């Protein structure tokens, strides 16, 4: 089974070459590359929390509107958190 | 794609005595639909207005020219996230130990690059060993 990154790269190749379903223009691809390059250059990655830092606590609603607390989860064991920008 | 890949390692995460959650600015009505569609066994948590992502230092604002481009694609972030400011979190994966300390941080400003879930699980395994 291909890795996640291999699948993403495949998707990106099709997307950026103007393939279906988006048929994106080369100008649009250049705009997106510019935005990513600017964000990288802003140094934002180095300002994000890193290994050794204390994780902020959170209390958020899940998909079924149940409240989930990080303190509660950490009482049961280590926690893996993945931040996802959405499927829009 | 990332959520499906995470679902693929969910049982491995659980086998290490750990739990997996996804945090997103998307509103609950969208996360609910997505959760059902993909048959996920981990929670998707709604981080309304990116309050939690902010505390992890992950939030950025889309530049005007990118907003315009996304709008031209028909993408309406403000609707999905109730986020008129057009802000997003950088994709990031964290492993946190039971003392609340971050043990692994995988952050990339390039949203087309995502950490491999199997690598996260490997890290989790070393963490478990070092605690024994």
Backbone of each chain as ProteinMPNN parsed JSONL, in Angstrom:
{"seq_chain_A": "XXXXXXXXXXXXXXXXXXXXXXXXXXXXXXXXXXXXXXXXXXXXXXXXXXXXXXXXXXXXXXXXXXXXXXXXXXXXXXXXXXXXXXXX", "coords_chain_A": {"N_chain_A": [[0.857, -1.208, 0.0], [0.618, 2.197, -0.918], [2.331, 4.95, 0.668], [0.936, 7.577, 2.748], [2.037, 10.058, 1.972], [2.949, 9.451, -0.598], [0.526, 9.066, -1.896], [-0.592, 11.595, -1.612], [1.23, 13.084, -3.096], [0.784, 12.107, -5.625], [-1.836, 12.952, -6.05], [-1.421, 15.697, -5.951], [0.177, 16.059, -8.194], [-1.557, 15.535, -10.308], [-3.501, 17.504, -9.784], [-2.024, 19.905, -10.012], [-1.248, 19.799, -12.632], [-3.438, 20.504, -13.929], [-5.433, 18.652, -14.144], [-8.565, 16.697, -14.014], [-10.798, 16.817, -11.111], [-10.634, 19.563, -11.059], [-9.294, 21.187, -12.906], [-7.328, 23.242, -12.809], [-5.677, 26.383, -13.373], [-2.363, 27.219, -14.657], [-1.587, 29.675, -13.587], [-3.074, 29.842, -11.259], [-1.931, 27.764, -9.816], [0.631, 28.786, -9.494], [0.031, 30.938, -7.842], [-0.766, 29.607, -5.521], [1.6, 28.304, -4.845], [3.168, 30.504, -4.301], [1.917, 31.531, -2.002], [2.385, 29.461, -0.16], [5.174, 29.467, -0.066], [5.633, 32.004, 0.998], [4.465, 31.719, 3.496], [6.098, 29.772, 4.67], [8.498, 31.221, 4.69], [7.869, 33.095, 6.555], [8.526, 32.155, 8.991], [6.848, 30.852, 10.685], [6.729, 28.155, 11.362], [8.723, 27.735, 13.234], [7.727, 28.978, 15.403], [5.69, 27.452, 16.359], [4.489, 25.12, 18.854], [6.816, 22.807, 20.306], [8.635, 19.651, 20.659], [9.124, 18.856, 24.031], [7.916, 21.108, 25.0], [5.147, 22.202, 27.049], [1.951, 20.851, 26.591], [-0.907, 22.667, 25.646], [-4.004, 22.698, 27.474], [-7.186, 21.413, 26.455], [-10.706, 21.616, 25.757], [-13.11, 20.388, 24.016], [-15.831, 20.051, 21.627], [-16.919, 16.947, 20.278], [-17.775, 15.145, 17.2], [-20.303, 14.262, 17.843], [-21.33, 16.06, 19.527], [-20.391, 15.731, 22.12], [-18.545, 16.579, 25.006], [-15.034, 16.761, 25.073], [-12.198, 16.347, 26.951], [-8.782, 17.236, 27.223], [-7.32, 16.722, 29.491], [-8.707, 14.659, 30.667], [-8.381, 12.679, 28.685], [-5.603, 12.311, 28.781], [-5.3, 11.166, 31.205], [-5.81, 8.591, 30.705], [-3.826, 7.688, 29.028], [-1.051, 8.169, 26.65], [-1.372, 10.717, 24.069], [-2.255, 11.236, 20.738], [-2.392, 13.894, 18.574], [-3.832, 15.239, 15.731], [-3.796, 17.99, 13.735], [-6.125, 19.306, 11.547], [-6.936, 20.865, 8.545], [-9.353, 20.83, 7.358], [-12.0, 19.745, 5.097], [-12.857, 21.277, 3.063]], "CA_chain_A": [[0.0, 0.0, 0.0], [1.451, 3.405, -0.964], [2.276, 5.772, 1.877], [0.079, 8.764, 2.656], [2.706, 11.095, 1.192], [2.939, 9.04, -2.012], [-0.816, 9.327, -2.439], [-0.747, 13.051, -1.699], [2.057, 13.562, -4.211], [0.076, 11.702, -6.843], [-2.976, 13.864, -6.127], [-0.888, 17.03, -6.241], [0.67, 16.052, -9.57], [-2.743, 15.658, -11.156], [-4.109, 18.809, -9.521], [-1.196, 21.008, -10.526], [-1.127, 19.744, -14.088], [-4.714, 20.935, -14.498], [-6.293, 17.481, -14.361], [-9.89, 16.739, -13.412], [-11.991, 17.572, -11.519], [-10.509, 21.008, -10.793], [-8.798, 21.876, -14.105], [-6.781, 24.488, -12.296], [-4.788, 27.027, -14.333], [-0.981, 27.367, -14.175], [-1.528, 30.902, -12.778], [-3.602, 29.519, -9.929], [-0.911, 26.937, -9.154], [1.705, 29.709, -9.106], [-0.473, 31.704, -6.694], [-0.734, 28.733, -4.337], [3.015, 28.108, -4.491], [3.635, 31.76, -3.701], [1.377, 31.629, -0.641], [3.083, 28.489, 0.69], [6.553, 29.935, 0.11], [5.592, 33.148, 1.92], [4.165, 31.227, 4.849], [7.345, 29.131, 5.122], [9.494, 32.269, 4.933], [7.464, 33.921, 7.701], [9.106, 31.577, 10.201], [5.764, 30.393, 11.571], [6.977, 26.79, 11.862], [9.592, 27.749, 14.418], [6.968, 29.526, 16.537], [4.731, 26.455, 16.845], [4.993, 24.352, 19.995], [7.753, 21.75, 19.907], [8.919, 18.606, 21.642], [9.646, 19.417, 25.273], [6.962, 22.12, 25.497], [3.934, 21.709, 27.689], [0.8, 20.936, 25.689], [-2.055, 23.393, 26.199], [-5.186, 21.861, 27.715], [-8.346, 21.821, 25.669], [-12.008, 21.061, 26.071], [-13.779, 20.667, 22.74], [-16.936, 19.154, 21.284], [-16.671, 16.018, 19.178], [-18.777, 15.113, 16.131], [-21.629, 13.964, 18.402], [-21.564, 17.12, 20.497], [-19.963, 15.359, 23.475], [-17.361, 17.357, 25.347], [-13.839, 15.937, 25.232], [-11.163, 17.151, 27.613], [-7.448, 16.665, 27.068], [-6.893, 16.228, 30.807], [-9.364, 13.361, 30.81], [-7.735, 11.741, 27.754], [-4.223, 12.035, 29.215], [-5.373, 10.299, 32.373], [-5.9, 7.21, 30.211], [-2.634, 7.292, 28.281], [-0.544, 9.213, 25.747], [-2.352, 11.244, 23.129], [-1.813, 11.689, 19.416], [-3.298, 14.92, 18.046], [-3.551, 15.665, 14.367], [-4.55, 19.187, 13.342], [-6.626, 19.086, 10.183], [-7.495, 22.155, 8.139], [-10.726, 20.67, 6.902], [-12.131, 19.082, 3.799], [-13.527, 22.244, 2.192]], "C_chain_A": [[0.883, 1.245, 0.0], [1.283, 4.227, 0.319], [1.326, 6.943, 1.656], [0.732, 9.806, 1.756], [2.754, 10.733, -0.291], [1.58, 9.334, -2.649], [-1.069, 10.827, -2.591], [0.024, 13.614, -2.891], [1.392, 13.269, -5.556], [-1.099, 12.664, -7.115], [-2.527, 15.249, -6.57], [-0.436, 17.133, -7.705], [-0.5, 16.26, -10.537], [-3.369, 17.051, -11.029], [-3.327, 19.919, -10.211], [-1.005, 20.966, -12.033], [-2.471, 20.062, -14.751], [-5.685, 19.799, -14.777], [-7.653, 17.632, -13.704], [-9.844, 16.398, -11.928], [-11.794, 19.087, -11.475], [-10.069, 21.815, -12.014], [-8.228, 23.249, -13.764], [-5.756, 25.056, -13.303], [-3.364, 27.104, -13.775], [-0.836, 28.608, -13.291], [-1.999, 30.622, -11.358], [-2.588, 28.69, -9.143], [0.221, 27.83, -8.662], [1.294, 30.529, -7.884], [-0.39, 30.873, -5.417], [0.705, 28.474, -3.889], [3.564, 29.349, -3.787], [3.181, 31.853, -2.237], [2.117, 30.678, 0.301], [4.514, 28.944, 0.968], [6.602, 31.098, 1.096], [5.345, 32.7, 3.353], [5.407, 30.563, 5.458], [8.344, 30.191, 5.558], [9.141, 33.124, 6.148], [8.029, 33.379, 9.015], [8.075, 31.015, 11.159], [6.032, 28.998, 12.139], [7.77, 26.81, 13.159], [8.874, 28.336, 15.63], [5.932, 28.543, 17.082], [5.34, 25.69, 18.021], [5.806, 23.155, 19.506], [7.881, 20.699, 21.002], [9.573, 19.247, 22.859], [8.74, 20.482, 25.859], [5.786, 21.429, 26.191], [2.753, 21.879, 26.731], [-0.316, 21.732, 26.351], [-3.222, 22.421, 26.439], [-6.316, 22.335, 26.805], [-9.584, 21.039, 26.082], [-12.889, 21.365, 24.871], [-14.916, 19.673, 22.508], [-16.538, 18.223, 20.143], [-17.844, 16.042, 18.191], [-20.192, 14.814, 16.641], [-22.005, 14.943, 19.507], [-21.319, 16.655, 21.941], [-18.675, 16.12, 23.766], [-16.183, 16.431, 25.639], [-12.742, 16.809, 25.83], [-9.81, 16.461, 27.509], [-6.955, 16.089, 28.39], [-7.44, 14.817, 31.036], [-8.676, 12.312, 29.925], [-6.353, 11.341, 28.254], [-4.186, 11.192, 30.487], [-5.338, 8.832, 31.933], [-4.654, 6.748, 29.46], [-2.147, 8.425, 27.404], [-1.577, 9.579, 24.678], [-1.668, 11.649, 21.827], [-2.851, 12.688, 18.92], [-2.877, 15.256, 16.629], [-4.418, 16.889, 14.07], [-4.852, 19.087, 11.854], [-7.297, 20.368, 9.72], [-8.884, 22.046, 7.534], [-10.795, 20.114, 5.497], [-12.795, 19.991, 2.774], [-12.919, 22.307, 0.803]], "O_chain_A": [[1.797, 1.352, 0.818], [0.234, 4.197, 0.962], [0.961, 7.258, 0.523], [0.078, 10.375, 0.882], [2.614, 11.606, -1.148], [1.499, 9.789, -3.789], [-1.676, 11.273, -3.565], [-0.457, 14.498, -3.6], [1.437, 14.075, -6.485], [-1.316, 13.114, -8.24], [-3.141, 15.885, -7.426], [-0.64, 18.154, -8.363], [-0.421, 17.068, -11.463], [-3.718, 17.687, -12.024], [-3.898, 20.761, -10.904], [-0.643, 21.97, -12.646], [-2.631, 19.914, -15.963], [-6.637, 19.953, -15.542], [-7.882, 18.565, -12.935], [-8.901, 15.725, -11.51], [-12.714, 19.828, -11.824], [-10.425, 22.986, -12.147], [-8.598, 24.266, -14.35], [-5.065, 24.304, -13.99], [-3.173, 27.06, -12.56], [-0.048, 28.6, -12.346], [-1.41, 31.093, -10.385], [-2.41, 28.895, -7.942], [0.715, 27.656, -7.548], [2.109, 30.784, -6.998], [0.006, 31.373, -4.365], [0.99, 28.432, -2.692], [4.315, 29.256, -2.817], [3.962, 32.208, -1.354], [2.438, 31.047, 1.43], [5.007, 28.826, 2.09], [7.503, 31.171, 1.931], [5.935, 33.226, 4.297], [5.719, 30.776, 6.629], [8.953, 30.098, 6.624], [10.005, 33.798, 6.709], [8.011, 34.071, 10.033], [8.386, 30.732, 12.316], [5.619, 28.689, 13.257], [7.527, 26.013, 14.065], [9.352, 28.208, 16.757], [5.359, 28.774, 18.146], [6.561, 25.623, 18.16], [5.532, 22.574, 18.456], [7.331, 20.827, 22.096], [10.469, 20.081, 22.726], [8.776, 20.742, 27.062], [5.485, 20.26, 25.954], [2.587, 22.941, 26.13], [-0.635, 21.487, 27.514], [-3.4, 21.451, 25.702], [-6.387, 23.507, 26.437], [-9.507, 19.961, 26.67], [-13.367, 22.491, 24.726], [-14.958, 18.601, 23.111], [-15.908, 18.642, 19.172], [-18.772, 16.84, 18.323], [-21.17, 15.084, 15.944], [-22.892, 14.674, 20.318], [-21.969, 17.134, 22.87], [-17.825, 16.285, 22.891], [-16.319, 15.443, 26.36], [-12.401, 17.864, 25.294], [-9.707, 15.247, 27.687], [-6.25, 15.079, 28.405], [-6.747, 13.923, 31.521], [-8.42, 11.193, 30.367], [-5.97, 10.175, 28.166], [-3.167, 10.579, 30.806], [-4.901, 7.954, 32.677], [-4.45, 5.548, 29.277], [-2.73, 9.509, 27.395], [-2.527, 8.837, 24.428], [-0.634, 12.318, 21.829], [-4.04, 12.377, 18.85], [-1.705, 15.525, 16.364], [-5.644, 16.817, 14.15], [-3.978, 18.825, 11.029], [-8.145, 20.909, 10.431], [-9.516, 23.058, 7.231], [-9.788, 20.021, 4.795], [-13.246, 19.523, 1.729], [-13.381, 23.077, -0.038]]}, "seq_chain_B": "XXXXXXXXXXXXXXXXXXXXXXXXXXXXXXXXXXXXXXXXXXXXXXXXXXXXXXXXXXXXXXXXXXXXXXXXXXXXXXXXXXXXXXXXXXXXXXXXXXXXXXXXXXXXXXXXXXXXXXXXXXXXXXXXXXXX", "coords_chain_B": {"N_chain_B": [[-7.927, 12.284, 2.754], [-5.849, 12.138, 4.604], [-7.258, 11.593, 6.939], [-8.312, 9.063, 6.446], [-5.919, 7.653, 6.327], [-5.059, 7.953, 8.935], [-7.056, 6.559, 10.219], [-6.295, 4.065, 9.453], [-4.151, 3.498, 11.165], [-5.242, 3.568, 13.615], [-5.919, 1.399, 15.301], [-3.408, 0.466, 15.956], [-2.424, 2.607, 17.419], [-4.126, 2.52, 19.616], [-3.403, 0.022, 20.56], [-1.012, 0.614, 21.71], [-1.78, 1.714, 23.994], [-2.576, 4.27, 23.764], [-4.366, 7.236, 22.643], [-6.093, 8.688, 19.857], [-6.866, 11.795, 18.459], [-8.476, 14.084, 16.23], [-8.159, 17.483, 15.462], [-9.963, 20.199, 14.295], [-10.905, 23.249, 12.596], [-13.423, 23.021, 11.526], [-16.984, 23.179, 11.597], [-19.354, 21.446, 13.751], [-21.511, 20.304, 12.341], [-20.433, 19.61, 9.935], [-18.244, 18.0, 10.608], [-19.56, 15.845, 11.711], [-20.869, 14.666, 9.536], [-18.67, 13.95, 7.982], [-17.331, 12.193, 9.676], [-19.132, 10.072, 9.81], [-19.262, 9.32, 7.146], [-16.674, 8.384, 6.621], [-16.49, 6.384, 8.432], [-15.117, 6.572, 10.964], [-13.184, 5.695, 13.868], [-12.13, 7.267, 15.745], [-12.273, 10.429, 17.513], [-13.358, 13.496, 15.99], [-12.608, 16.684, 16.753], [-14.116, 19.817, 17.201], [-12.619, 22.833, 16.816], [-13.555, 25.621, 17.6], [-13.279, 28.712, 16.051], [-10.569, 28.447, 16.141], [-9.259, 28.442, 18.61], [-7.782, 26.565, 20.127], [-5.808, 25.691, 18.316], [-4.482, 28.073, 18.029], [-3.187, 28.296, 20.478], [-1.324, 26.335, 20.21], [0.261, 27.529, 18.428], [-0.235, 27.498, 15.662], [-1.728, 28.915, 13.844], [-2.548, 30.755, 10.912], [-3.172, 33.513, 8.674], [-4.926, 33.589, 5.641], [-3.493, 35.08, 2.787], [-4.834, 37.929, 0.98], [-4.853, 37.52, -1.843], [-4.928, 34.776, -2.059], [-7.254, 34.071, -0.796], [-9.061, 35.168, -2.617], [-8.583, 33.525, -4.78], [-9.363, 30.979, -3.796], [-12.031, 31.542, -3.363], [-12.835, 31.833, -5.965], [-12.755, 29.224, -6.739], [-14.99, 28.374, -5.588], [-14.919, 27.827, -2.945], [-15.828, 28.069, 0.388], [-14.731, 29.008, 3.085], [-15.559, 30.486, 5.265], [-18.115, 29.596, 5.691], [-17.834, 26.84, 6.305], [-16.274, 26.953, 8.579], [-17.121, 29.013, 10.134], [-15.552, 31.314, 9.98], [-14.78, 34.213, 9.353], [-12.442, 35.572, 9.079], [-10.768, 34.112, 7.515], [-8.75, 32.287, 8.442], [-6.468, 29.597, 9.095], [-5.311, 26.431, 10.453], [-1.882, 25.325, 10.478], [-1.087, 22.154, 9.092], [-0.485, 19.666, 11.504], [1.068, 17.285, 13.628], [1.008, 15.912, 16.833], [2.555, 14.218, 19.562], [1.728, 13.518, 22.802], [2.754, 13.028, 26.105], [1.721, 11.312, 29.165], [2.218, 13.092, 31.17], [1.617, 15.464, 30.089], [3.452, 16.613, 28.472], [4.836, 17.587, 25.369], [6.064, 15.239, 23.131], [6.628, 14.637, 20.556], [6.673, 16.642, 17.711], [5.326, 17.42, 14.703], [5.356, 19.564, 12.259], [4.4, 21.418, 9.444], [4.595, 24.089, 7.215], [3.927, 23.84, 4.62], [1.136, 22.692, 3.251], [0.814, 20.506, 1.653], [2.394, 18.545, 2.477], [2.414, 15.904, 4.653], [2.836, 14.362, 7.824], [3.802, 10.936, 8.048], [1.517, 8.577, 9.151], [2.397, 6.074, 10.148], [4.947, 6.626, 11.074], [4.438, 8.236, 13.237], [3.252, 6.4, 14.925], [5.433, 4.731, 15.388], [7.042, 6.4, 16.936], [5.457, 6.587, 19.159], [5.684, 4.042, 20.163], [8.363, 3.989, 21.054], [8.151, 5.807, 23.069], [6.487, 4.526, 24.884], [8.182, 2.44, 25.668], [10.281, 3.846, 26.927], [9.038, 4.669, 29.158], [8.729, 2.512, 30.73]], "CA_chain_B": [[-6.888, 11.267, 2.588], [-5.118, 11.981, 5.861], [-8.128, 10.965, 7.939], [-8.341, 7.622, 6.141], [-4.61, 7.097, 6.706], [-5.045, 7.891, 10.401], [-7.927, 5.443, 10.594], [-5.501, 2.864, 9.217], [-3.236, 3.195, 12.276], [-5.951, 3.804, 14.868], [-5.845, 0.229, 16.192], [-2.011, 0.424, 16.45], [-2.331, 3.636, 18.462], [-4.845, 1.958, 20.759], [-2.613, -1.105, 21.086], [0.075, 1.198, 22.52], [-2.401, 2.318, 25.179], [-2.731, 5.702, 23.499], [-5.57, 7.614, 21.911], [-5.909, 9.581, 18.723], [-7.957, 12.719, 18.136], [-8.212, 15.074, 15.188], [-8.709, 18.802, 15.806], [-10.193, 20.96, 13.064], [-11.815, 24.379, 12.79], [-14.738, 22.813, 10.897], [-18.135, 23.124, 12.492], [-19.794, 20.079, 14.055], [-22.412, 19.68, 11.357], [-19.601, 19.045, 8.86], [-17.426, 16.888, 11.132], [-20.449, 14.712, 11.919], [-21.068, 14.02, 8.235], [-17.394, 13.374, 7.564], [-17.068, 11.082, 10.587], [-19.999, 8.952, 9.4], [-18.908, 8.904, 5.786], [-15.404, 7.646, 6.623], [-16.556, 5.342, 9.466], [-13.942, 6.743, 11.82], [-13.342, 5.213, 15.246], [-11.56, 8.283, 16.65], [-13.074, 11.651, 17.521], [-12.954, 14.748, 15.35], [-13.001, 17.743, 17.678], [-14.258, 21.126, 16.568], [-11.864, 23.897, 17.473], [-14.269, 26.787, 17.113], [-12.465, 29.93, 15.921], [-9.133, 28.107, 16.216], [-8.703, 28.825, 19.917], [-6.761, 25.6, 20.551], [-4.707, 25.763, 17.349], [-3.731, 29.297, 18.352], [-2.318, 28.042, 21.629], [-0.213, 25.517, 19.711], [1.064, 28.371, 17.523], [-0.362, 26.938, 14.309], [-2.722, 29.627, 13.037], [-2.115, 31.817, 10.0], [-4.262, 34.11, 7.903], [-4.69, 33.484, 4.201], [-3.354, 36.386, 2.142], [-5.997, 38.302, 0.162], [-4.85, 36.958, -3.195], [-5.261, 33.358, -1.974], [-8.698, 34.065, -0.506], [-9.766, 35.42, -3.877], [-8.439, 32.326, -5.607], [-10.226, 29.932, -3.24], [-13.426, 31.927, -3.624], [-13.121, 31.582, -7.38], [-12.983, 27.776, -6.829], [-16.273, 28.097, -4.941], [-14.651, 27.382, -1.59], [-16.322, 29.074, 1.332], [-14.191, 28.697, 4.402], [-16.34, 31.153, 6.296], [-19.289, 28.777, 5.967], [-17.426, 25.598, 6.959], [-15.572, 27.166, 9.846], [-17.555, 30.258, 10.76], [-14.256, 31.972, 10.149], [-14.751, 35.283, 8.354], [-11.066, 36.058, 8.937], [-10.017, 33.222, 6.625], [-7.539, 31.751, 9.063], [-6.385, 28.135, 9.084], [-4.148, 25.897, 11.176], [-0.941, 24.512, 9.714], [-1.246, 20.75, 9.456], [0.515, 19.32, 12.513], [0.79, 16.095, 14.436], [1.704, 15.954, 18.119], [2.423, 13.122, 20.53], [1.794, 14.098, 24.14], [2.805, 11.959, 27.101], [0.688, 11.438, 30.199], [2.502, 14.245, 32.03], [1.199, 16.66, 29.363], [4.596, 17.158, 27.726], [4.902, 17.22, 23.952], [7.232, 14.393, 22.886], [6.906, 14.683, 19.118], [5.939, 17.707, 17.021], [5.558, 17.372, 13.251], [4.645, 20.752, 11.767], [4.916, 21.879, 8.162], [3.811, 25.189, 6.641], [3.461, 23.377, 3.309], [0.022, 21.789, 3.575], [0.811, 19.319, 0.801], [3.269, 17.555, 3.11], [1.822, 15.43, 5.909], [3.63, 13.304, 8.447], [3.332, 9.575, 7.82], [0.954, 8.049, 10.402], [3.182, 4.958, 10.695], [6.083, 7.208, 11.819], [3.903, 8.7, 14.517], [3.056, 5.196, 15.753], [6.775, 4.284, 15.799], [7.457, 7.274, 18.03], [4.631, 6.216, 20.301], [6.239, 2.799, 20.684], [9.578, 4.311, 21.827], [7.684, 6.516, 24.252], [5.998, 3.509, 25.821], [9.347, 1.724, 26.198], [11.068, 4.689, 27.814], [8.272, 4.878, 30.389], [8.628, 1.277, 31.511]], "C_chain_B": [[-6.142, 11.029, 3.893], [-5.977, 11.273, 6.912], [-8.224, 9.458, 7.716], [-7.034, 6.959, 6.572], [-4.509, 6.977, 8.227], [-5.928, 6.736, 10.89], [-7.167, 4.113, 10.448], [-4.55, 2.509, 10.354], [-3.942, 3.29, 13.635], [-5.82, 2.623, 15.828], [-4.415, 0.081, 16.744], [-1.817, 1.428, 17.578], [-2.962, 3.104, 19.746], [-4.052, 0.828, 21.414], [-1.452, -0.62, 21.941], [-0.489, 1.852, 23.787], [-2.644, 3.808, 25.01], [-4.051, 5.966, 22.785], [-5.234, 8.643, 20.85], [-7.119, 10.502, 18.614], [-7.501, 13.661, 17.016], [-8.865, 16.38, 15.622], [-8.791, 19.639, 14.533], [-11.067, 22.178, 13.36], [-13.212, 24.141, 12.211], [-15.84, 22.635, 11.927], [-18.667, 21.689, 12.629], [-20.69, 19.465, 12.987], [-21.624, 19.077, 10.199], [-18.763, 17.877, 9.367], [-18.293, 15.64, 11.328], [-20.612, 13.937, 10.615], [-19.796, 13.299, 7.788], [-17.083, 12.114, 8.377], [-17.869, 9.854, 10.156], [-19.55, 8.408, 8.057], [-17.665, 8.006, 5.8], [-15.385, 6.531, 7.675], [-15.39, 5.401, 10.438], [-14.221, 6.221, 13.231], [-12.624, 6.132, 16.241], [-12.403, 9.555, 16.52], [-12.48, 12.738, 16.633], [-13.488, 15.862, 16.248], [-13.042, 19.077, 16.951], [-13.595, 22.2, 17.417], [-12.424, 25.226, 16.969], [-13.367, 28.029, 17.175], [-11.003, 29.699, 16.261], [-8.474, 28.436, 17.549], [-7.577, 27.878, 20.357], [-5.558, 25.646, 19.612], [-3.837, 26.999, 17.608], [-2.735, 29.039, 19.477], [-1.164, 27.116, 21.271], [0.661, 26.31, 18.719], [0.945, 27.986, 16.063], [-1.171, 27.799, 13.347], [-2.077, 30.685, 12.133], [-3.328, 32.323, 9.224], [-3.938, 33.971, 6.422], [-4.502, 34.881, 3.617], [-4.538, 36.655, 1.203], [-6.034, 37.595, -1.191], [-5.228, 35.48, -3.184], [-6.754, 33.175, -1.656], [-9.496, 34.207, -1.786], [-9.735, 34.175, -4.758], [-9.372, 31.219, -5.101], [-11.7, 30.247, -3.488], [-13.792, 31.612, -5.064], [-13.312, 30.078, -7.633], [-14.335, 27.399, -6.212], [-16.111, 27.647, -3.499], [-15.065, 28.474, -0.604], [-15.939, 28.668, 2.744], [-15.035, 29.295, 5.515], [-17.565, 30.314, 6.674], [-18.896, 27.511, 6.743], [-16.936, 25.836, 8.384], [-16.113, 28.338, 10.65], [-16.342, 31.145, 11.021], [-14.133, 33.069, 9.096], [-13.324, 35.804, 8.117], [-10.212, 35.202, 8.017], [-8.681, 32.813, 7.236], [-7.616, 30.229, 9.056], [-5.27, 27.695, 10.025], [-3.172, 25.261, 10.184], [-1.246, 23.058, 10.062], [-0.143, 20.388, 10.459], [0.093, 18.051, 13.219], [1.622, 16.193, 15.696], [1.513, 14.646, 18.866], [2.678, 13.721, 21.904], [1.813, 12.968, 25.158], [1.853, 12.261, 28.262], [0.975, 12.573, 31.183], [2.094, 15.549, 31.345], [2.338, 17.323, 28.598], [4.564, 16.664, 26.283], [6.183, 16.427, 23.716], [7.594, 14.357, 21.413], [6.05, 15.781, 18.52], [6.321, 17.635, 15.549], [4.702, 18.472, 12.632], [5.247, 21.142, 10.426], [4.005, 22.961, 7.586], [3.292, 24.822, 5.251], [2.383, 22.314, 3.531], [-0.024, 20.564, 2.686], [1.736, 18.235, 1.358], [2.683, 17.174, 4.465], [2.705, 14.343, 6.493], [2.985, 11.934, 8.235], [2.765, 9.011, 9.132], [1.791, 6.921, 11.011], [4.396, 5.472, 11.474], [5.64, 7.698, 13.194], [3.744, 7.509, 15.469], [4.403, 4.675, 16.255], [7.263, 5.082, 16.997], [6.727, 6.903, 19.319], [5.194, 4.957, 20.973], [7.498, 3.077, 21.515], [9.202, 4.992, 23.134], [7.247, 5.521, 25.319], [7.163, 2.782, 26.47], [10.079, 2.554, 27.232], [10.334, 4.929, 29.129], [8.24, 3.637, 31.281], [9.786, 1.113, 32.476]], "O_chain_B": [[-5.838, 9.892, 4.254], [-5.477, 10.451, 7.68], [-8.219, 8.676, 8.667], [-7.035, 5.851, 7.11], [-3.942, 6.014, 8.743], [-5.589, 6.036, 11.843], [-7.373, 3.173, 11.216], [-4.176, 1.345, 10.502], [-3.313, 3.112, 14.678], [-5.632, 2.816, 17.029], [-4.233, -0.378, 17.872], [-1.138, 1.146, 18.566], [-2.389, 3.229, 20.828], [-4.026, 0.688, 22.637], [-0.96, -1.353, 22.799], [0.249, 2.469, 24.555], [-2.888, 4.523, 25.982], [-4.755, 5.041, 22.379], [-4.238, 9.362, 20.933], [-8.261, 10.045, 18.671], [-6.32, 13.981, 16.88], [-10.0, 16.379, 16.098], [-7.816, 19.767, 13.793], [-11.884, 22.14, 14.279], [-14.098, 24.977, 12.389], [-15.649, 22.025, 12.979], [-18.463, 20.843, 11.758], [-20.644, 18.258, 12.748], [-22.09, 18.139, 9.552], [-18.583, 16.884, 8.662], [-17.826, 14.517, 11.138], [-20.507, 12.711, 10.59], [-19.85, 12.179, 7.281], [-16.633, 11.105, 7.835], [-17.35, 8.737, 10.14], [-19.468, 7.197, 7.855], [-17.604, 7.002, 5.091], [-14.391, 5.815, 7.804], [-14.747, 4.385, 10.703], [-15.347, 6.296, 13.723], [-12.521, 5.817, 17.427], [-13.142, 9.733, 15.552], [-11.262, 12.884, 16.535], [-14.695, 15.959, 16.469], [-12.136, 19.422, 16.193], [-13.963, 22.436, 18.567], [-11.878, 25.862, 16.068], [-12.78, 28.342, 18.211], [-10.283, 30.63, 16.622], [-7.269, 28.681, 17.608], [-6.556, 28.317, 20.887], [-4.415, 25.64, 20.068], [-2.619, 26.968, 17.429], [-1.594, 29.499, 19.436], [-0.139, 27.111, 21.952], [1.675, 25.805, 18.237], [1.902, 28.125, 15.302], [-1.294, 27.464, 12.169], [-1.174, 31.41, 12.552], [-4.358, 31.655, 9.133], [-2.805, 34.21, 6.001], [-5.283, 35.782, 3.927], [-5.163, 35.723, 0.697], [-7.084, 37.132, -1.636], [-5.778, 34.971, -4.16], [-7.415, 32.269, -2.164], [-10.465, 33.486, -2.022], [-10.727, 33.82, -5.395], [-10.086, 30.597, -5.888], [-12.504, 29.362, -3.779], [-14.909, 31.182, -5.355], [-13.947, 29.69, -8.613], [-14.769, 26.251, -6.302], [-17.057, 27.143, -2.894], [-14.698, 29.64, -0.749], [-16.722, 28.069, 3.482], [-15.206, 28.691, 6.575], [-17.998, 30.319, 7.826], [-19.55, 27.155, 7.723], [-17.16, 25.018, 9.276], [-15.612, 28.626, 11.737], [-16.14, 31.65, 12.125], [-13.47, 32.888, 8.075], [-13.041, 36.402, 7.079], [-9.053, 35.531, 7.766], [-7.625, 32.973, 6.624], [-8.702, 29.651, 9.016], [-4.386, 28.484, 10.359], [-3.593, 24.719, 9.162], [-1.62, 22.757, 11.195], [1.012, 20.772, 10.27], [-1.096, 17.781, 13.384], [2.808, 16.52, 15.64], [0.444, 14.038, 18.812], [3.71, 14.35, 22.141], [0.99, 12.054, 25.092], [1.257, 13.336, 28.325], [0.094, 12.976, 31.942], [2.207, 16.622, 31.939], [2.208, 18.455, 28.133], [4.303, 15.491, 26.013], [7.27, 16.889, 24.062], [8.739, 14.077, 21.06], [4.849, 15.854, 18.781], [7.491, 17.771, 15.193], [3.487, 18.331, 12.498], [6.469, 21.192, 10.284], [2.793, 22.772, 7.482], [2.333, 25.42, 4.763], [2.674, 21.191, 3.942], [-0.823, 19.66, 2.932], [1.849, 17.149, 0.789], [2.483, 18.033, 5.323], [3.253, 13.512, 5.769], [1.761, 11.807, 8.244], [3.481, 8.974, 10.133], [1.892, 6.811, 12.232], [4.831, 4.83, 12.431], [6.372, 7.589, 14.178], [4.059, 7.598, 16.656], [4.515, 4.23, 17.398], [7.82, 4.53, 17.946], [7.3, 6.907, 20.408], [5.178, 4.834, 22.198], [7.684, 2.469, 22.569], [9.84, 4.787, 24.167], [7.588, 5.653, 26.494], [7.148, 2.53, 27.675], [10.458, 2.048, 28.288], [10.947, 5.349, 30.11], [7.79, 3.689, 32.426], [9.846, 0.124, 33.206]]}, "name": "protein", "num_of_chains": 2, "seq": "XXXXXXXXXXXXXXXXXXXXXXXXXXXXXXXXXXXXXXXXXXXXXXXXXXXXXXXXXXXXXXXXXXXXXXXXXXXXXXXXXXXXXXXXXXXXXXXXXXXXXXXXXXXXXXXXXXXXXXXXXXXXXXXXXXXXXXXXXXXXXXXXXXXXXXXXXXXXXXXXXXXXXXXXXXXXXXXXXXXXXXXXXXXXXXXXXXXXXXXXXXXXXXXXXXXXXXXXXXXX"}
